[in-house]
Amino acid sequence: MWVRSISATDFRNLSLSDISFKQGVNILYGDNAQGKTNILEAVYFCALGRSVRADNNRELVRFNADEAHIQVDVCRENYSFTIDAHIKISGNKSTKTLSIDKSPVKNTREIFGRLMVVLFSPEDLRLIKAGPAERRRFMDMEICQLSPVYYSHLRDYHRALKQRNGLLKQLRRDRSYQDSLSIWDEQLNISGCRVMRTRSAFVNKISVIAREIHGNITGGKEELSLTYQPNITQPENYVKQMQKSHERDIQSGTTSVGIHKDDILFTINGIPARNFGSQGQQRTAALSAKLAEIEIMRSGAKSTPILLLDDVLSELDGSRQRFLLTQILDLQTILTCTGLEDVLAKNVSDANIMRVKSGEISKE
């Protein structure tokens, strides 16, 4: 799988017209704040139908513009297709529309798995030391690309969670509707247990692959393990645990237990990496997890994903840089950097080099 070309108008600061990529390594270089990361974000948006950086789609449209458009041409095995994304601004509202070969995408889940990407940014190096939300996002974005039905379960859960939280706030003032909580407890139980089963299987699989990669990076001196930590440990007790939290939840106005509190425990030689790992160990663990993500896509989707590297090489030392680059030889890679000479010194040969300045690309 590879992205053949991309066009973008008023997406962030971009003004791109049929910019071509090669199947191997593509380097986007230039000063900071010129639009390099925006190009990666545009590809990511067409793959998952959402931004990796913005909470509101309005942020994705160029200032003083009313709409943004992205078009990505993709080659996959023996066929090709085009994904179009439009974001329109109307007053305080924004609308997003996606299409594949001009056929409208009615549900976001329809787009998952068509264009498969793995994004690795400096923020991902915080995967270990950041809070649980970052690790849940890591799980969810990967699983959605492999299993679109997972997205439906996750969406159903968060819709029910929003309704339950709204009811809890109402119950703080008026307890007459308290019996209605059991309805939302059951809804969260149904979708939550489905998500838990999928997350557990995913973490078990990625742990095996990441352990091997981590052992190769460290010369076998360290053993990495990933363990799924569900907030509700026994699915059969999901409803019971929610019922026990009713009074606490009413007082706080929010749901205190459920899959939205799940986490992943990273350990190195049996010791929690978040609390006791050095910065180098934490970065090696994060790198291992991201590379394992690629391997899972290869095996699960029977296709190689596109790797998006957002200024990651500058955050890694020489040995980790070399290891990363040796692992991506058969992938289309689009990487950003500010120092072109430094990247080329890392044995990146025969690369497609492009300069980004003020949202526009010029070939070297």
C-alpha positions as CSV (number, residue, x, y, z in Angstrom):
1,M,0.0,0.0,0.0
2,W,1.2,3.5,-0.8
3,V,0.0,7.1,-1.2
4,R,0.6,8.1,-4.8
5,S,-0.3,11.7,-4.5
6,I,-2.0,14.3,-2.4
7,S,-3.8,17.6,-3.0
8,A,-5.0,19.9,-0.3
9,T,-6.7,23.3,-0.2
10,D,-7.0,25.4,2.9
11,F,-6.4,22.5,5.2
12,R,-4.4,24.2,8.0
13,N,-2.0,26.3,5.9
14,L,-1.7,23.9,3.0
15,S,-1.9,24.7,-0.7
16,L,-0.9,21.5,-2.5
17,S,-1.7,20.3,-6.0
18,D,-1.1,16.7,-7.0
19,I,2.1,16.3,-5.0
20,S,3.6,12.9,-5.9
21,F,5.2,10.5,-3.5
22,K,7.4,7.4,-4.2
23,Q,6.9,4.0,-2.7
24,G,10.0,4.2,-0.6
25,V,11.2,7.1,1.7
26,N,9.8,10.6,1.2
27,I,11.4,13.4,3.1
28,L,9.6,16.7,3.8
29,Y,12.0,19.2,5.2
30,G,12.0,22.9,6.1
31,D,11.8,25.3,9.0
32,N,9.3,24.9,11.8
33,A,5.7,26.1,11.3
34,Q,5.9,25.8,7.5
35,G,3.3,23.0,7.2
36,K,5.3,19.7,7.2
37,T,3.3,18.2,10.0
38,N,0.1,19.4,8.4
39,I,0.8,17.2,5.3
40,L,1.1,14.1,7.6
41,E,-2.1,15.2,9.4
42,A,-3.9,15.4,6.0
43,V,-3.0,11.8,5.1
44,Y,-4.0,10.7,8.6
45,F,-7.3,12.5,8.3
46,C,-8.1,10.6,5.1
47,A,-7.2,7.3,6.8
48,L,-9.2,7.7,10.0
49,G,-11.6,10.5,9.3
50,R,-10.3,12.5,12.2
51,S,-7.4,14.7,13.2
52,V,-4.6,13.5,15.4
53,R,-4.1,17.0,16.9
54,A,-7.4,18.9,16.8
55,D,-10.4,18.4,18.9
56,N,-12.6,20.5,16.7
57,N,-12.6,20.3,12.9
58,R,-12.9,24.1,12.7
59,E,-9.2,24.2,13.7
60,L,-8.3,22.4,10.5
61,V,-9.6,25.0,8.1
62,R,-7.3,27.9,7.2
63,F,-8.1,31.2,9.0
64,N,-10.7,33.2,7.1
65,A,-11.6,30.3,4.8
66,D,-15.0,28.6,4.7
67,E,-13.9,25.1,3.8
68,A,-11.0,22.8,3.4
69,H,-10.4,19.9,0.9
70,I,-8.0,17.0,0.8
71,Q,-7.7,14.4,-1.9
72,V,-5.4,11.4,-1.5
73,D,-4.7,8.9,-4.3
74,V,-3.9,5.4,-2.9
75,C,-2.4,2.3,-4.5
76,R,-3.1,-1.0,-2.8
77,E,-2.0,-4.3,-4.2
78,N,-3.7,-4.6,-7.6
79,Y,-6.1,-1.6,-7.5
80,S,-6.1,2.1,-6.7
81,F,-8.7,4.5,-5.3
82,T,-9.1,8.1,-4.2
83,I,-10.3,9.4,-0.8
84,D,-11.7,12.9,-0.6
85,A,-12.3,14.8,2.6
86,H,-14.3,18.1,2.9
87,I,-14.6,20.2,6.0
88,K,-17.1,23.1,5.7
89,I,-17.6,25.9,8.2
90,S,-21.0,27.5,8.7
91,G,-21.2,30.0,11.6
92,N,-20.2,28.1,14.7
93,K,-20.7,24.7,13.2
94,S,-18.5,22.5,11.0
95,T,-19.4,19.6,8.8
96,K,-17.2,16.8,7.6
97,T,-17.8,14.7,4.5
98,L,-15.8,11.8,3.2
99,S,-15.9,9.9,-0.1
100,I,-14.1,7.0,-1.7
101,D,-14.0,7.2,-5.5
102,K,-16.7,9.9,-5.3
103,S,-19.1,7.5,-3.4
104,P,-20.1,9.2,-0.1
105,V,-19.0,7.5,3.1
106,K,-22.1,7.3,5.2
107,N,-20.5,6.0,8.4
108,T,-16.9,6.7,9.5
109,R,-16.3,3.0,10.1
110,E,-16.6,2.5,6.3
111,I,-13.3,4.2,5.8
112,F,-11.3,2.3,8.4
113,G,-8.8,-0.1,6.9
114,R,-8.9,1.4,3.4
115,L,-5.8,3.6,3.9
116,M,-3.8,2.2,6.8
117,V,-1.3,4.4,8.5
118,V,1.0,4.3,11.5
119,L,1.9,7.8,12.8
120,F,5.0,8.2,15.0
121,S,5.6,11.6,16.5
122,P,7.6,13.0,19.4
123,E,4.3,12.9,21.4
124,D,4.3,9.1,20.9
125,L,7.6,8.9,22.8
126,R,5.5,10.0,25.8
127,L,3.3,6.9,25.4
128,I,4.9,5.4,28.5
129,K,5.1,8.5,30.8
130,A,1.9,10.1,29.7
131,G,-1.5,9.5,31.3
132,P,-3.8,6.5,30.6
133,A,-5.7,8.5,27.9
134,E,-2.7,8.4,25.6
135,R,-2.4,4.7,25.9
136,R,-6.1,4.2,25.3
137,R,-5.8,6.3,22.2
138,F,-2.9,4.1,21.1
139,M,-5.1,1.0,21.4
140,D,-8.2,2.5,19.8
141,M,-6.7,4.0,16.7
142,E,-4.8,0.8,15.9
143,I,-7.8,-1.5,16.5
144,C,-10.2,0.7,14.5
145,Q,-8.1,0.3,11.4
146,L,-8.0,-3.5,11.8
147,S,-11.6,-3.9,12.9
148,P,-14.2,-1.3,11.8
149,V,-16.8,-3.0,14.0
150,Y,-14.7,-2.1,17.0
151,Y,-15.3,1.6,16.2
152,S,-19.1,1.0,16.3
153,H,-18.8,-0.6,19.8
154,L,-16.6,2.3,21.0
155,R,-18.9,4.9,19.5
156,D,-22.0,3.2,21.1
157,Y,-20.2,3.1,24.5
158,H,-19.3,6.8,24.4
159,R,-22.8,7.8,23.3
160,A,-24.3,5.9,26.3
161,L,-21.6,7.3,28.6
162,K,-22.6,10.9,27.5
163,Q,-26.2,10.1,28.2
164,R,-25.4,8.6,31.6
165,N,-23.3,11.5,32.7
166,G,-26.0,13.9,31.7
167,L,-28.5,11.9,33.8
168,L,-26.1,12.0,36.7
169,K,-25.9,15.7,36.7
170,Q,-29.7,15.9,36.7
171,L,-29.9,13.5,39.6
172,R,-27.7,15.8,41.7
173,R,-30.8,18.1,41.7
174,D,-33.6,15.6,41.4
175,R,-33.5,11.9,42.5
176,S,-36.9,11.0,41.0
177,Y,-35.3,9.6,37.8
178,Q,-32.6,7.5,39.6
179,D,-34.2,4.2,38.4
180,S,-33.2,5.2,34.8
181,L,-29.5,4.7,35.7
182,S,-29.9,1.0,35.3
183,I,-30.8,1.5,31.6
184,W,-27.5,3.2,30.9
185,D,-25.6,0.7,33.1
186,E,-26.8,-2.1,30.8
187,Q,-26.0,-0.2,27.6
188,L,-22.5,0.5,28.9
189,N,-22.2,-3.1,29.9
190,I,-23.1,-4.4,26.4
191,S,-20.7,-2.2,24.4
192,G,-18.1,-2.0,27.2
193,C,-17.6,-5.8,27.4
194,R,-17.1,-6.0,23.6
195,V,-14.5,-3.3,23.7
196,M,-12.7,-5.0,26.7
197,R,-12.5,-8.4,24.9
198,T,-11.0,-6.7,21.8
199,R,-8.6,-4.6,23.7
200,S,-7.4,-7.6,25.8
201,A,-6.6,-9.6,22.6
202,F,-4.9,-6.7,21.0
203,V,-2.6,-6.0,24.0
204,N,-1.7,-9.7,24.4
205,K,-0.7,-9.8,20.7
206,I,1.2,-6.6,20.6
207,S,3.1,-7.5,23.8
208,V,4.6,-10.6,22.2
209,I,5.8,-8.7,19.1
210,A,7.0,-5.6,21.1
211,R,9.0,-7.9,23.5
212,E,10.9,-9.4,20.6
213,I,11.6,-6.0,19.0
214,H,12.7,-4.5,22.4
215,G,15.0,-7.4,22.9
216,N,16.7,-6.8,19.6
217,I,17.2,-3.1,20.3
218,T,18.7,-3.8,23.8
219,G,20.7,-6.8,22.8
220,G,18.6,-9.0,25.0
221,K,19.5,-7.1,28.2
222,E,15.9,-6.0,28.8
223,E,12.5,-7.7,28.6
224,L,9.5,-5.5,27.8
225,S,5.9,-6.5,28.6
226,L,2.6,-4.9,28.0
227,T,-0.4,-5.8,30.2
228,Y,-3.9,-4.7,29.7
229,Q,-5.4,-3.1,32.8
230,P,-9.1,-2.9,32.5
231,N,-10.9,-0.7,35.0
232,I,-13.5,-3.4,35.5
233,T,-11.6,-6.6,35.9
234,Q,-14.5,-9.1,35.6
235,P,-16.8,-8.4,32.6
236,E,-19.5,-10.5,34.3
237,N,-19.5,-8.0,37.1
238,Y,-19.7,-4.9,34.9
239,V,-23.2,-3.9,35.9
240,K,-22.7,-4.7,39.6
241,Q,-19.6,-2.5,39.7
242,M,-21.5,0.3,38.1
243,Q,-24.4,-0.1,40.5
244,K,-22.0,0.1,43.5
245,S,-20.7,3.5,42.1
246,H,-24.2,5.0,41.8
247,E,-24.0,7.3,44.8
248,R,-20.4,8.4,44.1
249,D,-21.3,9.1,40.5
250,I,-24.3,11.1,41.4
251,Q,-22.3,13.2,43.8
252,S,-19.6,13.8,41.2
253,G,-21.9,14.0,38.2
254,T,-19.7,11.7,36.1
255,T,-19.2,7.9,35.6
256,S,-16.3,6.7,37.7
257,V,-15.9,3.1,36.4
258,G,-15.8,1.6,32.9
259,I,-13.6,1.1,29.8
260,H,-13.0,4.9,29.6
261,K,-10.6,4.4,32.6
262,D,-8.6,1.5,31.1
263,D,-4.8,1.5,30.8
264,I,-1.8,-0.5,29.6
265,L,1.0,-1.3,32.0
266,F,4.5,-1.2,30.4
267,T,7.1,-3.1,32.4
268,I,10.9,-3.6,31.7
269,N,12.3,-6.6,33.5
270,G,9.2,-6.7,35.6
271,I,9.5,-3.0,36.8
272,P,6.9,-0.4,35.8
273,A,8.5,1.7,33.1
274,R,6.4,4.8,33.7
275,N,7.5,5.2,37.3
276,F,11.0,3.7,37.3
277,G,12.2,3.6,33.7
278,S,14.9,6.1,32.5
279,Q,14.0,8.4,29.6
280,G,16.0,6.2,27.3
281,Q,14.2,3.1,28.4
282,Q,10.8,4.8,28.1
283,R,11.7,5.9,24.5
284,T,12.9,2.4,23.6
285,A,9.7,0.9,24.9
286,A,7.6,3.4,23.0
287,L,9.6,2.7,19.8
288,S,9.1,-1.0,20.3
289,A,5.3,-0.6,20.7
290,K,5.0,1.5,17.5
291,L,7.1,-0.9,15.5
292,A,4.9,-3.7,16.8
293,E,1.9,-1.8,15.6
294,I,3.3,-2.0,12.1
295,E,3.8,-5.8,12.4
296,I,0.2,-6.3,13.6
297,M,-1.1,-4.4,10.6
298,R,1.1,-6.5,8.3
299,S,-0.3,-9.7,9.7
300,G,-3.8,-8.6,10.4
301,A,-4.6,-6.7,7.2
302,K,-2.3,-8.6,4.9
303,S,-1.0,-5.3,3.7
304,T,1.8,-2.9,4.7
305,P,0.7,0.3,6.3
306,I,2.1,3.8,5.4
307,L,4.5,5.1,8.1
308,L,4.3,8.8,9.0
309,L,7.3,9.9,10.9
310,D,6.9,13.4,12.3
311,D,10.3,14.8,13.3
312,V,11.0,11.6,15.3
313,L,14.7,11.0,14.3
314,S,15.8,14.1,16.1
315,E,14.4,12.7,19.3
316,L,16.2,9.4,19.1
317,D,19.9,8.6,19.6
318,G,22.0,7.1,16.9
319,S,21.5,3.4,17.6
320,R,17.7,3.8,17.9
321,Q,17.6,5.8,14.7
322,R,19.5,3.1,12.8
323,F,17.3,0.4,14.2
324,L,14.1,2.3,13.2
325,L,15.4,2.9,9.7
326,T,16.3,-0.7,9.1
327,Q,12.8,-1.8,10.1
328,I,11.0,0.3,7.5
329,L,12.8,-0.6,4.3
330,D,9.7,-2.3,2.8
331,L,7.2,0.5,3.8
332,Q,6.3,3.7,2.2
333,T,7.6,6.3,4.7
334,I,6.8,10.0,4.7
335,L,9.0,11.7,7.3
336,T,9.5,15.3,8.3
337,C,12.6,17.0,9.5
338,T,14.3,20.4,9.8
339,G,17.9,19.3,9.2
340,L,18.1,17.5,5.9
341,E,21.8,16.8,6.2
342,D,21.3,15.0,9.5
343,V,18.6,12.7,8.0
344,L,20.7,11.8,5.0
345,A,23.6,11.0,7.3
346,K,21.4,8.2,8.7
347,N,21.8,6.1,5.6
348,V,18.5,7.2,4.0
349,S,19.4,6.6,0.3
350,D,17.4,7.2,-2.9
351,A,14.8,9.3,-1.0
352,N,12.2,11.6,-2.6
353,I,13.2,14.9,-1.1
354,M,10.8,17.9,-1.0
355,R,11.0,21.2,0.7
356,V,8.0,22.7,2.5
357,K,7.7,26.4,2.9
358,S,4.5,28.4,3.8
359,G,2.3,25.4,3.1
360,E,3.7,24.7,-0.3
361,I,6.0,22.0,-1.6
362,S,8.9,22.2,-4.0
363,K,11.0,19.3,-5.3
364,E,14.7,19.1,-4.7
